[in-house]
């Protein structure tokens, strides 16, 4: 059910008014469009510029991604860089 909500058009999920009326906690205000669900995390950047991502779902060429760097202050929006997936090389890692 949460996955379906993340894919729906919205500015993201929040706790609503359950944690008070601090508007900066409720709505980032930074994003005026759909952000999409969290798909994974950046593991490292290789010298050739390739990003090694650990993803919970398959990525596709042409898909847009945004990488976020979160600081210590939860009220400060994360730094971000984004773009489209130009090429893929899949590596299956078994733990």
SVG drawing of the C-alpha trace seen along z (x, -y; Angstrom):
<svg xmlns="http://www.w3.org/2000/svg" viewBox="-3 -26 42 40">
<polyline fill="none" stroke="black" stroke-width="0.4" points="0.0,0.0 2.8,-2.5 4.4,-1.8 1.2,-2.7 1.0,-6.0 4.6,-6.8 3.8,-6.4 0.7,-8.6 1.0,-12.3 2.0,-14.2 4.8,-16.1 5.7,-13.2 4.4,-11.5 4.5,-13.1 3.1,-12.6 0.6,-15.4 -0.5,-17.3 0.4,-14.5 3.7,-16.1 2.4,-19.7 1.9,-22.7 5.5,-23.3 4.9,-24.0 8.6,-23.4 8.3,-19.9 5.0,-19.3 5.9,-20.5 9.3,-21.1 8.0,-23.7 11.2,-23.1 9.6,-20.6 6.6,-21.7 6.4,-18.4 6.3,-14.7 9.5,-13.4 8.8,-9.6 9.7,-6.9 13.1,-6.1 14.7,-3.5 18.1,-3.0 21.4,-4.5 24.6,-5.7 27.5,-3.4 30.4,-5.1 31.5,-7.0 34.2,-5.3 37.0,-7.2 35.3,-6.9 32.3,-8.8 30.1,-5.6 27.8,-5.7 27.5,-2.4 23.9,-2.4 22.3,0.2 18.7,0.3 15.6,2.0 14.1,2.1 15.4,2.2 16.5,-1.1 15.8,-1.9 17.6,-4.0 16.0,-7.4 14.7,-7.3 15.2,-10.4 17.1,-10.2 17.8,-12.7 20.6,-12.1 20.2,-13.7 22.8,-14.6 21.2,-15.1 22.8,-17.2 22.4,-17.1 19.5,-19.6 16.2,-17.9 14.7,-21.3 17.3,-22.1 16.5,-20.7 19.0,-18.2 21.5,-19.1 20.6,-17.5 21.8,-16.7 19.8,-14.9 19.7,-13.8 18.7,-10.9 20.1,-7.4 22.1,-7.3 23.5,-3.8 23.3,-0.8 25.5,2.1 23.8,4.4 25.8,6.2 24.1,8.8 25.6,8.9 24.9,11.7 25.5,11.2"/>
</svg>
